[in-house]
Amino acid sequence: MKFTERLKQFFGIRKAVSDEFFDELTDLLVEGDFGPAGAYKMAEDLREVCKKEKLAEGEDVRRALAGLLEGLLLQPAQTAFDALDGTLTIILLLGVNGVGKTTTAAKLADLGRSRKRKPILAAADTFRAAAIDQLKIHGERLGVRVIAHKHGGDPAAVVYDAIEAARSGGGDLIIADTAGRMHTKSALVEELKKIDRIVAAKAESAEYRKWLVLDATTGRNALVQAETFHQAVSLDGAVLTKTDSSAKGGIVFSLAEELKLPVLYTCNGEKYGDIKPFDPHGYSLEFAGLA
């Protein structure tokens, strides 16, 4: 059963707002990928709201929960695709193996193209020849330029060349696909820091964003990944992939509360159009089983 359905069922069965109700809600939120501390705080905050507003009915309490959940989430004032004044935007996509960075890069390029941007894809995952080939295929399908070096080359040099190409009039939006660095391997994280330093130095007068791509189905492990990458390069936001029925969803709130990291986009599917801006209000309602 989808987690939101379990939460909806819980509110349908547990109509009496009592100490037992809040204890069980805490346990349920933990199962939904909230951290224990965050789940306890959310239940206690809900208890206070119910007491203050004299809420007792399941539907009213559930709407109060949705409001509290939305209050945790962060929404940036501007996305990378809003700047249409010619400012160069550089997006570095980061994440571990298998989360869908290359496909996400293509989706973002297509999204940028639909917003009248001129995207360039940078094949900075030079560790996998297949990743370079895959990005080239996406570029051909989308009609988007791809900057790539040979397999085993310097990934920072690829992004550097993409910036040079953009500034020569080739584009105003660079989306760089990086290798699937395992967050447990310190040497690879250090290399990521090096890429960040080089790109930051070259990105003068440009909008430089670092987005972490996370598999929504990995649960609390996604928070561990985010913590490590955030410490390494100071992330600006996250993109969630595979947001299907197996994703419990609570990790979104943990990212916001514990790391102050906003979710920017969600993806569900392999088509280029299977990406949408994150909606804190709608997501909170859906999580609480109200959408």
C-alpha positions as CSV (number, residue, x, y, z in Angstrom):
1,M,0.0,0.0,0.0
2,K,1.2,3.5,-0.9
3,F,2.3,5.4,2.2
4,T,-0.1,8.2,1.7
5,E,-2.9,5.6,1.7
6,R,-1.7,4.2,5.0
7,L,-1.7,7.7,6.5
8,K,-5.2,8.3,5.2
9,Q,-6.3,5.0,6.6
10,F,-4.8,5.8,10.0
11,F,-6.7,9.0,10.2
12,G,-9.9,7.2,9.2
13,I,-9.5,4.5,12.0
14,R,-8.0,6.7,14.7
15,K,-10.7,9.4,15.1
16,A,-10.0,10.1,18.7
17,V,-7.2,12.6,19.3
18,S,-5.3,11.2,22.2
19,D,-1.8,10.5,23.5
20,E,-2.0,7.1,21.8
21,F,-3.0,8.9,18.5
22,F,0.1,11.1,18.5
23,D,2.4,8.2,19.5
24,E,1.1,6.1,16.7
25,L,1.4,9.0,14.3
26,T,5.0,9.5,15.3
27,D,5.7,5.8,14.5
28,L,3.9,6.1,11.2
29,L,5.9,9.2,10.1
30,V,9.1,7.4,10.9
31,E,8.0,4.6,8.6
32,G,7.4,7.3,6.0
33,D,11.1,8.3,6.0
34,F,10.9,11.1,8.6
35,G,13.8,11.0,11.0
36,P,12.7,10.0,14.6
37,A,13.3,13.5,16.0
38,G,11.5,15.2,13.1
39,A,8.6,12.8,13.4
40,Y,8.3,13.4,17.2
41,K,8.4,17.2,16.7
42,M,5.8,17.1,13.9
43,A,3.4,15.0,16.1
44,E,4.0,17.4,19.1
45,D,3.4,20.5,16.9
46,L,0.2,18.9,15.6
47,R,-0.9,18.2,19.2
48,E,-0.5,21.9,20.0
49,V,-2.4,23.0,16.9
50,C,-5.3,20.5,17.8
51,K,-5.4,21.8,21.3
52,K,-5.3,25.5,20.4
53,E,-7.9,25.2,17.6
54,K,-9.9,22.5,19.3
55,L,-9.6,20.0,16.4
56,A,-10.9,16.5,17.0
57,E,-12.2,15.3,13.6
58,G,-9.9,13.2,11.4
59,E,-10.3,15.4,8.3
60,D,-9.6,18.6,10.2
61,V,-6.6,17.1,12.0
62,R,-5.2,15.8,8.6
63,R,-5.5,19.3,7.1
64,A,-3.7,20.7,10.1
65,L,-0.9,18.2,9.5
66,A,-0.7,19.1,5.8
67,G,-0.3,22.8,6.8
68,L,2.5,22.0,9.2
69,L,4.2,19.8,6.6
70,E,4.1,22.6,4.0
71,G,5.6,25.0,6.6
72,L,8.7,22.8,6.7
73,L,9.3,23.0,3.0
74,L,11.5,25.5,1.2
75,Q,10.7,27.1,-2.2
76,P,13.4,29.2,-3.9
77,A,12.2,32.5,-5.2
78,Q,13.7,31.9,-8.6
79,T,14.6,28.8,-10.6
80,A,17.5,28.5,-13.0
81,F,15.2,28.8,-16.0
82,D,13.7,32.1,-15.1
83,A,16.6,34.3,-16.0
84,L,16.0,35.4,-19.6
85,D,18.3,38.4,-19.6
86,G,21.2,36.6,-21.2
87,T,22.9,35.6,-18.0
88,L,24.8,32.4,-18.3
89,T,23.5,29.7,-15.9
90,I,25.6,26.7,-15.0
91,I,24.0,23.6,-13.4
92,L,26.2,20.9,-12.0
93,L,24.3,17.7,-11.4
94,L,25.7,15.5,-8.7
95,G,24.8,12.2,-7.1
96,V,25.6,8.6,-6.6
97,N,25.5,5.8,-9.2
98,G,22.1,4.9,-10.6
99,V,20.0,7.8,-9.5
100,G,19.3,9.0,-13.1
101,K,21.6,12.0,-13.5
102,T,22.1,11.6,-17.3
103,T,18.4,11.3,-18.0
104,T,17.7,14.2,-15.6
105,A,20.3,16.3,-17.5
106,A,18.4,15.7,-20.7
107,K,15.0,16.5,-19.1
108,L,16.4,19.8,-17.7
109,A,17.8,20.7,-21.2
110,D,14.4,20.1,-22.7
111,L,12.8,22.1,-20.0
112,G,15.2,24.9,-20.5
113,R,14.6,24.8,-24.3
114,S,10.9,25.2,-23.7
115,R,11.6,28.3,-21.6
116,K,13.5,29.9,-24.5
117,R,16.9,29.1,-23.1
118,K,19.8,27.8,-25.2
119,P,21.1,24.8,-23.4
120,I,24.4,23.0,-23.7
121,L,24.9,19.6,-22.2
122,A,28.4,18.9,-20.8
123,A,29.4,15.2,-20.6
124,A,31.5,15.5,-17.4
125,D,30.9,11.9,-16.5
126,T,34.2,10.9,-18.2
127,F,34.5,7.7,-16.2
128,R,31.8,5.8,-18.1
129,A,32.1,5.8,-21.9
130,A,28.4,4.8,-22.0
131,A,27.4,8.0,-20.1
132,I,29.1,10.1,-22.8
133,D,27.4,8.2,-25.6
134,Q,24.1,8.4,-23.8
135,L,24.3,12.2,-23.4
136,K,25.2,12.5,-27.1
137,I,22.2,10.5,-28.1
138,H,20.0,12.8,-25.9
139,G,21.6,15.8,-27.5
140,E,20.8,14.6,-31.0
141,R,17.2,13.8,-30.1
142,L,16.8,17.3,-28.5
143,G,18.8,19.2,-31.0
144,V,21.0,20.4,-28.2
145,R,24.8,20.8,-28.4
146,V,26.9,18.4,-26.3
147,I,30.4,19.2,-25.2
148,A,32.3,16.0,-24.6
149,H,35.9,14.8,-24.3
150,K,37.3,11.3,-24.6
151,H,36.6,8.6,-22.0
152,G,38.9,9.0,-19.0
153,G,39.4,12.7,-19.5
154,D,39.3,15.5,-17.0
155,P,35.6,16.2,-16.1
156,A,36.4,19.8,-15.0
157,A,37.9,20.5,-18.4
158,V,34.7,19.4,-20.1
159,V,32.7,21.9,-18.1
160,Y,35.3,24.5,-18.7
161,D,35.0,24.0,-22.4
162,A,31.2,24.1,-22.2
163,I,31.5,27.5,-20.5
164,E,33.8,28.7,-23.2
165,A,31.4,27.5,-25.9
166,A,28.5,29.3,-24.2
167,R,30.3,32.5,-23.9
168,S,31.2,32.3,-27.6
169,G,27.5,32.6,-28.3
170,G,26.6,28.9,-28.2
171,G,24.2,29.0,-25.3
172,D,23.1,30.5,-22.0
173,L,22.4,27.4,-20.0
174,I,24.9,24.7,-19.2
175,I,23.8,21.4,-17.7
176,A,26.8,19.2,-16.6
177,D,26.3,15.5,-16.0
178,T,29.0,14.3,-13.6
179,A,30.1,10.8,-12.6
180,G,28.1,8.8,-10.1
181,R,30.4,9.4,-7.2
182,M,29.8,7.2,-4.3
183,H,29.3,9.4,-1.2
184,T,31.2,6.8,0.9
185,K,34.4,7.2,-1.1
186,S,36.4,10.2,0.2
187,A,38.8,10.4,-2.7
188,L,36.0,10.8,-5.2
189,V,34.3,13.5,-3.1
190,E,37.6,15.3,-2.9
191,E,37.8,15.2,-6.7
192,L,34.3,16.7,-6.8
193,K,35.5,19.6,-4.6
194,K,38.2,20.2,-7.2
195,I,35.7,20.3,-10.1
196,D,33.6,22.8,-8.0
197,R,36.6,25.0,-7.4
198,I,37.5,25.1,-11.1
199,V,34.0,25.7,-12.3
200,A,33.4,28.4,-9.6
201,A,36.5,30.3,-10.7
202,K,35.4,30.1,-14.3
203,A,31.8,31.0,-13.6
204,E,32.4,34.6,-12.7
205,S,29.3,36.7,-13.6
206,A,27.3,33.5,-14.2
207,E,24.6,31.9,-12.1
208,Y,26.3,28.7,-10.8
209,R,24.0,26.1,-9.2
210,K,24.8,22.7,-7.7
211,W,21.9,20.3,-7.7
212,L,21.9,16.9,-6.1
213,V,19.9,14.2,-7.9
214,L,18.3,11.7,-5.5
215,D,16.4,8.5,-6.0
216,A,13.2,9.0,-4.0
217,T,12.9,5.3,-3.3
218,T,16.1,5.1,-1.3
219,G,14.5,6.6,1.8
220,R,16.7,7.8,4.6
221,N,19.8,6.9,2.7
222,A,19.1,9.8,0.5
223,L,19.6,12.1,3.5
224,V,23.0,10.5,4.2
225,Q,24.0,11.2,0.6
226,A,22.7,14.7,0.7
227,E,24.6,15.5,3.9
228,T,27.9,14.3,2.4
229,F,27.5,16.2,-0.9
230,H,26.3,19.3,0.9
231,Q,29.3,19.3,3.2
232,A,31.6,18.9,0.2
233,V,30.2,21.5,-2.2
234,S,27.4,23.4,-0.6
235,L,24.3,22.3,-2.6
236,D,21.6,24.7,-3.9
237,G,18.8,22.2,-4.2
238,A,17.8,18.7,-5.0
239,V,16.0,16.9,-7.9
240,L,14.0,13.7,-6.9
241,T,13.8,10.9,-9.4
242,K,11.6,7.8,-9.4
243,T,8.8,9.4,-7.4
244,D,6.5,6.5,-8.0
245,S,4.2,4.6,-5.6
246,S,7.1,2.9,-3.8
247,A,8.5,6.3,-2.6
248,K,7.3,7.1,0.9
249,G,8.0,10.7,0.6
250,G,9.0,11.9,4.0
251,I,12.6,12.4,2.9
252,V,11.5,15.7,1.3
253,F,10.7,17.1,4.7
254,S,13.9,15.9,6.3
255,L,16.0,17.5,3.5
256,A,14.3,20.8,4.2
257,E,14.3,20.7,8.0
258,E,17.7,19.1,8.6
259,L,19.7,20.5,5.7
260,K,17.7,23.6,4.6
261,L,17.8,22.1,1.1
262,P,14.9,22.7,-1.2
263,V,13.6,20.1,-3.6
264,L,13.4,21.9,-7.0
265,Y,12.0,19.3,-9.4
266,T,10.5,15.8,-9.3
267,C,10.7,13.1,-12.0
268,N,8.6,10.1,-12.6
269,G,9.2,8.4,-16.0
270,E,11.7,8.2,-18.8
271,K,10.2,10.7,-21.2
272,Y,11.7,14.2,-21.4
273,G,8.4,15.7,-20.2
274,D,8.3,13.6,-17.1
275,I,9.7,16.4,-14.9
276,K,7.9,19.1,-13.0
277,P,8.7,21.9,-10.6
278,F,8.2,20.9,-7.0
279,D,5.0,22.2,-5.5
280,P,5.3,22.3,-1.6
281,H,1.5,22.9,-1.2
282,G,0.4,20.1,-3.5
283,Y,3.1,17.7,-2.1
284,S,2.0,18.3,1.5
285,L,-1.6,17.6,0.6
286,E,-0.7,14.5,-1.2
287,F,1.5,13.2,1.6
288,A,-1.3,13.7,4.0
289,G,-3.7,11.9,1.7
290,L,-5.8,14.9,0.9
291,A,-4.9,15.2,-2.8
